[in-house]
Amino acid sequence: MFLVEAAWYEDNMICLKLSDGKEVHFPVDKNRKLRQATDEQRGNMELICNGTGLHWPDLDEDLSVIGIMKGKFGN
């Protein structure tokens, strides 16, 4: 199972540090809401569901870590 220990926004990328020590990054332009958001909104993310998901409260957007790993970045 993929669990996120930390998540942050940097240089137009959403960055995840997984519990196995790996890092995963994906460009914000892969997701419509993230692409249209401000840097402040992109950076305001929360880990949800015990580290199996991400939530952006300002954007009402949720992504699962499994989905991200499969290349599914939402709309």
A tleap script that builds the chain and sets N, CA, C and O, in Angstrom:
source leaprc.protein.ff14SB
mol = sequence {
  NMET PHE LEU VAL GLU ALA ALA TRP TYR GLU
  ASP ASN MET ILE CYS LEU LYS LEU SER ASP
  GLY LYS GLU VAL HIE PHE PRO VAL ASP LYS
  ASN ARG LYS LEU ARG GLN ALA THR ASP GLU
  GLN ARG GLY ASN MET GLU LEU ILE CYS ASN
  GLY THR GLY LEU HIE TRP PRO ASP LEU ASP
  GLU ASP LEU SER VAL ILE GLY ILE MET LYS
  GLY LYS PHE GLY CASN
}
set mol.1.N position { 0.834 -1.180 0.000 }
set mol.1.CA position { 0.000 0.000 0.000 }
set mol.1.C position { 0.876 1.238 0.000 }
set mol.1.O position { 1.913 1.284 0.661 }
set mol.2.N position { 0.445 2.241 -0.749 }
set mol.2.CA position { 1.175 3.495 -0.831 }
set mol.2.C position { 0.647 4.467 0.224 }
set mol.2.O position { -0.521 4.854 0.194 }
set mol.3.N position { 1.519 4.856 1.158 }
set mol.3.CA position { 1.158 5.823 2.187 }
set mol.3.C position { 2.056 7.039 2.066 }
set mol.3.O position { 3.265 6.910 1.874 }
set mol.4.N position { 1.472 8.205 2.177 }
set mol.4.CA position { 2.217 9.457 2.084 }
set mol.4.C position { 2.584 9.922 3.486 }
set mol.4.O position { 1.737 9.993 4.376 }
set mol.5.N position { 3.852 10.234 3.664 }
set mol.5.CA position { 4.318 10.801 4.938 }
set mol.5.C position { 4.340 12.316 4.892 }
set mol.5.O position { 4.141 12.977 5.911 }
set mol.6.N position { 4.584 12.872 3.700 }
set mol.6.CA position { 4.651 14.326 3.546 }
set mol.6.C position { 4.258 14.679 2.119 }
set mol.6.O position { 4.495 13.917 1.182 }
set mol.7.N position { 3.647 15.859 1.977 }
set mol.7.CA position { 3.265 16.355 0.660 }
set mol.7.C position { 3.506 17.857 0.628 }
set mol.7.O position { 3.281 18.552 1.619 }
set mol.8.N position { 3.965 18.351 -0.514 }
set mol.8.CA position { 4.223 19.778 -0.649 }
set mol.8.C position { 4.131 20.173 -2.119 }
set mol.8.O position { 4.148 19.324 -3.011 }
set mol.9.N position { 4.034 21.476 -2.349 }
set mol.9.CA position { 3.987 22.060 -3.694 }
set mol.9.C position { 5.276 22.823 -3.918 }
set mol.9.O position { 5.698 23.619 -3.079 }
set mol.10.N position { 5.903 22.568 -5.072 }
set mol.10.CA position { 7.178 23.213 -5.380 }
set mol.10.C position { 7.388 23.246 -6.890 }
set mol.10.O position { 7.289 22.213 -7.553 }
set mol.11.N position { 7.678 24.429 -7.439 }
set mol.11.CA position { 8.016 24.585 -8.865 }
set mol.11.C position { 6.991 23.923 -9.787 }
set mol.11.O position { 7.349 23.158 -10.682 }
set mol.12.N position { 5.707 24.229 -9.556 }
set mol.12.CA position { 4.602 23.687 -10.359 }
set mol.12.C position { 4.477 22.171 -10.297 }
set mol.12.O position { 3.929 21.548 -11.207 }
set mol.13.N position { 4.983 21.584 -9.228 }
set mol.13.CA position { 4.888 20.140 -9.033 }
set mol.13.C position { 4.276 19.854 -7.667 }
set mol.13.O position { 4.559 20.540 -6.685 }
set mol.14.N position { 3.426 18.821 -7.628 }
set mol.14.CA position { 2.971 18.276 -6.358 }
set mol.14.C position { 3.953 17.164 -6.011 }
set mol.14.O position { 4.194 16.261 -6.812 }
set mol.15.N position { 4.509 17.241 -4.821 }
set mol.15.CA position { 5.568 16.317 -4.404 }
set mol.15.C position { 5.090 15.494 -3.210 }
set mol.15.O position { 4.518 16.028 -2.260 }
set mol.16.N position { 5.331 14.207 -3.277 }
set mol.16.CA position { 4.927 13.298 -2.211 }
set mol.16.C position { 6.127 12.498 -1.742 }
set mol.16.O position { 6.912 12.012 -2.556 }
set mol.17.N position { 6.271 12.359 -0.434 }
set mol.17.CA position { 7.256 11.447 0.130 }
set mol.17.C position { 6.483 10.262 0.686 }
set mol.17.O position { 5.661 10.415 1.589 }
set mol.18.N position { 6.751 9.078 0.141 }
set mol.18.CA position { 6.044 7.874 0.541 }
set mol.18.C position { 6.702 7.225 1.758 }
set mol.18.O position { 7.857 7.506 2.078 }
set mol.19.N position { 5.962 6.367 2.417 }
set mol.19.CA position { 6.459 5.726 3.634 }
set mol.19.C position { 7.665 4.822 3.385 }
set mol.19.O position { 8.410 4.515 4.316 }
set mol.20.N position { 7.864 4.391 2.129 }
set mol.20.CA position { 9.045 3.570 1.818 }
set mol.20.C position { 10.259 4.416 1.452 }
set mol.20.O position { 11.293 3.879 1.055 }
set mol.21.N position { 10.137 5.754 1.585 }
set mol.21.CA position { 11.250 6.657 1.320 }
set mol.21.C position { 11.295 7.211 -0.094 }
set mol.21.O position { 12.054 8.143 -0.361 }
set mol.22.N position { 10.507 6.667 -1.000 }
set mol.22.CA position { 10.484 7.167 -2.379 }
set mol.22.C position { 9.753 8.497 -2.441 }
set mol.22.O position { 8.895 8.800 -1.613 }
set mol.23.N position { 10.118 9.281 -3.451 }
set mol.23.CA position { 9.407 10.521 -3.727 }
set mol.23.C position { 8.736 10.414 -5.085 }
set mol.23.O position { 9.297 9.867 -6.035 }
set mol.24.N position { 7.534 10.943 -5.156 }
set mol.24.CA position { 6.754 10.980 -6.391 }
set mol.24.C position { 6.395 12.433 -6.632 }
set mol.24.O position { 5.960 13.136 -5.719 }
set mol.25.N position { 6.579 12.882 -7.869 }
set mol.25.CA position { 6.244 14.252 -8.232 }
set mol.25.C position { 5.374 14.214 -9.476 }
set mol.25.O position { 5.595 13.389 -10.362 }
set mol.26.N position { 4.389 15.098 -9.552 }
set mol.26.CA position { 3.636 15.244 -10.786 }
set mol.26.C position { 3.302 16.719 -11.017 }
set mol.26.O position { 3.077 17.466 -10.065 }
set mol.27.N position { 3.272 17.134 -12.293 }
set mol.27.CA position { 3.013 18.537 -12.607 }
set mol.27.C position { 1.552 18.902 -12.356 }
set mol.27.O position { 0.650 18.107 -12.618 }
set mol.28.N position { 1.331 20.110 -11.846 }
set mol.28.CA position { -0.024 20.551 -11.540 }
set mol.28.C position { -0.890 20.643 -12.793 }
set mol.28.O position { -2.115 20.582 -12.690 }
set mol.29.N position { -0.297 20.786 -13.953 }
set mol.29.CA position { -1.117 20.909 -15.164 }
set mol.29.C position { -1.791 19.594 -15.560 }
set mol.29.O position { -2.561 19.568 -16.520 }
set mol.30.N position { -1.520 18.520 -14.848 }
set mol.30.CA position { -2.203 17.239 -15.073 }
set mol.30.C position { -3.609 17.227 -14.464 }
set mol.30.O position { -4.400 16.330 -14.755 }
set mol.31.N position { -3.922 18.214 -13.623 }
set mol.31.CA position { -5.218 18.282 -12.952 }
set mol.31.C position { -5.824 19.661 -13.210 }
set mol.31.O position { -5.185 20.681 -12.951 }
set mol.32.N position { -7.050 19.691 -13.718 }
set mol.32.CA position { -7.701 20.953 -14.101 }
set mol.32.C position { -7.780 21.938 -12.932 }
set mol.32.O position { -7.438 23.110 -13.097 }
set mol.33.N position { -8.219 21.491 -11.765 }
set mol.33.CA position { -8.367 22.404 -10.627 }
set mol.33.C position { -7.027 22.933 -10.145 }
set mol.33.O position { -6.906 24.112 -9.812 }
set mol.34.N position { -6.025 22.076 -10.105 }
set mol.34.CA position { -4.687 22.512 -9.679 }
set mol.34.C position { -4.076 23.462 -10.707 }
set mol.34.O position { -3.405 24.428 -10.344 }
set mol.35.N position { -4.306 23.188 -11.976 }
set mol.35.CA position { -3.776 24.035 -13.053 }
set mol.35.C position { -4.325 25.454 -12.940 }
set mol.35.O position { -3.601 26.419 -13.182 }
set mol.36.N position { -5.599 25.586 -12.573 }
set mol.36.CA position { -6.257 26.897 -12.507 }
set mol.36.C position { -6.082 27.594 -11.161 }
set mol.36.O position { -6.492 28.744 -11.005 }
set mol.37.N position { -5.487 26.921 -10.200 }
set mol.37.CA position { -5.366 27.451 -8.833 }
set mol.37.C position { -4.176 28.392 -8.684 }
set mol.37.O position { -3.277 28.427 -9.523 }
set mol.38.N position { -4.199 29.146 -7.601 }
set mol.38.CA position { -3.042 29.969 -7.247 }
set mol.38.C position { -1.992 29.092 -6.556 }
set mol.38.O position { -2.288 27.977 -6.127 }
set mol.39.N position { -0.786 29.599 -6.456 }
set mol.39.CA position { 0.258 28.857 -5.739 }
set mol.39.C position { -0.148 28.610 -4.288 }
set mol.39.O position { 0.121 27.541 -3.739 }
set mol.40.N position { -0.792 29.593 -3.671 }
set mol.40.CA position { -1.227 29.435 -2.276 }
set mol.40.C position { -2.254 28.310 -2.149 }
set mol.40.O position { -2.179 27.507 -1.219 }
set mol.41.N position { -3.207 28.246 -3.071 }
set mol.41.CA position { -4.211 27.182 -3.049 }
set mol.41.C position { -3.575 25.817 -3.300 }
set mol.41.O position { -3.951 24.835 -2.661 }
set mol.42.N position { -2.633 25.747 -4.206 }
set mol.42.CA position { -1.947 24.482 -4.496 }
set mol.42.C position { -1.180 23.973 -3.288 }
set mol.42.O position { -1.144 22.771 -3.022 }
set mol.43.N position { -0.570 24.891 -2.563 }
set mol.43.CA position { 0.234 24.510 -1.402 }
set mol.43.C position { -0.590 24.151 -0.183 }
set mol.43.O position { -0.081 23.523 0.746 }
set mol.44.N position { -1.852 24.539 -0.171 }
set mol.44.CA position { -2.729 24.251 0.968 }
set mol.44.C position { -3.372 22.882 0.765 }
set mol.44.O position { -4.530 22.783 0.361 }
set mol.45.N position { -2.613 21.837 1.048 }
set mol.45.CA position { -3.122 20.471 0.897 }
set mol.45.C position { -2.987 19.727 2.213 }
set mol.45.O position { -2.143 20.043 3.052 }
set mol.46.N position { -3.842 18.733 2.365 }
set mol.46.CA position { -3.876 17.930 3.587 }
set mol.46.C position { -3.770 16.456 3.226 }
set mol.46.O position { -4.264 16.020 2.186 }
set mol.47.N position { -3.126 15.703 4.090 }
set mol.47.CA position { -3.153 14.243 3.963 }
set mol.47.C position { -4.470 13.760 4.561 }
set mol.47.O position { -4.864 14.191 5.645 }
set mol.48.N position { -5.141 12.867 3.852 }
set mol.48.CA position { -6.406 12.324 4.336 }
set mol.48.C position { -6.371 10.799 4.303 }
set mol.48.O position { -5.482 10.195 3.701 }
set mol.49.N position { -7.342 10.198 4.953 }
set mol.49.CA position { -7.506 8.731 4.951 }
set mol.49.C position { -6.220 8.016 5.348 }
set mol.49.O position { -5.786 7.078 4.679 }
set mol.50.N position { -5.620 8.468 6.438 }
set mol.50.CA position { -4.399 7.847 6.975 }
set mol.50.C position { -3.245 7.824 5.985 }
set mol.50.O position { -2.458 6.878 5.964 }
set mol.51.N position { -3.143 8.881 5.151 }
set mol.51.CA position { -2.026 8.983 4.217 }
set mol.51.C position { -2.246 8.313 2.879 }
set mol.51.O position { -1.304 8.168 2.100 }
set mol.52.N position { -3.490 7.895 2.592 }
set mol.52.CA position { -3.763 7.272 1.290 }
set mol.52.C position { -4.383 8.250 0.304 }
set mol.52.O position { -4.686 7.886 -0.832 }
set mol.53.N position { -4.573 9.500 0.741 }
set mol.53.CA position { -5.163 10.491 -0.148 }
set mol.53.C position { -4.693 11.889 0.175 }
set mol.53.O position { -4.105 12.143 1.226 }
set mol.54.N position { -4.965 12.797 -0.757 }
set mol.54.CA position { -4.644 14.212 -0.611 }
set mol.54.C position { -5.923 15.009 -0.789 }
set mol.54.O position { -6.797 14.635 -1.571 }
set mol.55.N position { -6.025 16.111 -0.057 }
set mol.55.CA position { -7.192 16.976 -0.150 }
set mol.55.C position { -6.737 18.426 -0.206 }
set mol.55.O position { -5.874 18.847 0.564 }
set mol.56.N position { -7.329 19.194 -1.135 }
set mol.56.CA position { -7.100 20.628 -1.249 }
set mol.56.C position { -8.396 21.320 -0.848 }
set mol.56.O position { -9.303 21.430 -1.672 }
set mol.57.N position { -8.512 21.795 0.405 }
set mol.57.CA position { -9.770 22.367 0.878 }
set mol.57.C position { -10.213 23.600 0.102 }
set mol.57.O position { -11.412 23.809 -0.081 }
set mol.58.N position { -9.281 24.413 -0.352 }
set mol.58.CA position { -9.636 25.617 -1.107 }
set mol.58.C position { -10.222 25.283 -2.474 }
set mol.58.O position { -10.942 26.094 -3.057 }
set mol.59.N position { -9.919 24.098 -2.986 }
set mol.59.CA position { -10.322 23.716 -4.337 }
set mol.59.C position { -11.389 22.632 -4.348 }
set mol.59.O position { -11.912 22.292 -5.409 }
set mol.60.N position { -11.718 22.087 -3.188 }
set mol.60.CA position { -12.627 20.946 -3.086 }
set mol.60.C position { -12.167 19.825 -4.018 }
set mol.60.O position { -12.947 19.299 -4.811 }
set mol.61.N position { -10.899 19.476 -3.905 }
set mol.61.CA position { -10.290 18.458 -4.764 }
set mol.61.C position { -9.640 17.392 -3.900 }
set mol.61.O position { -8.959 17.702 -2.922 }
set mol.62.N position { -9.851 16.142 -4.264 }
set mol.62.CA position { -9.244 15.003 -3.585 }
set mol.62.C position { -8.608 14.090 -4.623 }
set mol.62.O position { -9.169 13.873 -5.697 }
set mol.63.N position { -7.439 13.557 -4.299 }
set mol.63.CA position { -6.782 12.562 -5.143 }
set mol.63.C position { -6.311 11.415 -4.252 }
set mol.63.O position { -5.840 11.628 -3.135 }
set mol.64.N position { -6.445 10.214 -4.762 }
set mol.64.CA position { -5.918 9.063 -4.024 }
set mol.64.C position { -4.469 8.821 -4.449 }
set mol.64.O position { -4.095 9.069 -5.595 }
set mol.65.N position { -3.676 8.342 -3.520 }
set mol.65.CA position { -2.280 8.045 -3.834 }
set mol.65.C position { -2.204 6.900 -4.844 }
set mol.65.O position { -1.357 6.921 -5.737 }
set mol.66.N position { -3.074 5.909 -4.713 }
set mol.66.CA position { -3.086 4.812 -5.682 }
set mol.66.C position { -3.384 5.347 -7.077 }
set mol.66.O position { -2.748 4.942 -8.050 }
set mol.67.N position { -4.353 6.260 -7.176 }
set mol.67.CA position { -4.663 6.867 -8.465 }
set mol.67.C position { -3.482 7.619 -9.045 }
set mol.67.O position { -3.185 7.499 -10.234 }
set mol.68.N position { -2.808 8.393 -8.209 }
set mol.68.CA position { -1.622 9.128 -8.654 }
set mol.68.C position { -0.569 8.161 -9.178 }
set mol.68.O position { 0.027 8.396 -10.229 }
set mol.69.N position { -0.340 7.079 -8.449 }
set mol.69.CA position { 0.661 6.096 -8.870 }
set mol.69.C position { 0.276 5.426 -10.205 }
set mol.69.O position { 1.145 4.965 -10.945 }
set mol.70.N position { -1.029 5.380 -10.501 }
set mol.70.CA position { -1.498 4.806 -11.766 }
set mol.70.C position { -1.599 5.855 -12.873 }
set mol.70.O position { -2.046 5.554 -13.980 }
set mol.71.N position { -1.182 7.089 -12.569 }
set mol.71.CA position { -1.231 8.147 -13.575 }
set mol.71.C position { -2.595 8.792 -13.734 }
set mol.71.O position { -2.875 9.415 -14.758 }
set mol.72.N position { -3.453 8.645 -12.720 }
set mol.72.CA position { -4.774 9.270 -12.735 }
set mol.72.C position { -4.752 10.485 -11.820 }
set mol.72.O position { -4.635 10.363 -10.601 }
set mol.73.N position { -4.866 11.649 -12.427 }
set mol.73.CA position { -4.703 12.892 -11.688 }
set mol.73.C position { -5.991 13.697 -11.592 }
set mol.73.O position { -5.938 14.908 -11.379 }
set mol.74.N position { -7.136 13.060 -11.743 }
set mol.74.CA position { -8.416 13.773 -11.664 }
set mol.74.C position { -8.807 14.311 -13.022 }
set mol.74.O position { -8.361 13.824 -14.061 }
set mol.75.N position { -9.645 15.317 -12.989 }
set mol.75.CA position { -10.170 15.895 -14.246 }
set mol.75.C position { -9.086 16.501 -15.100 }
set mol.75.O position { -9.369 17.022 -16.179 }
savepdb mol mol.pdb
quit
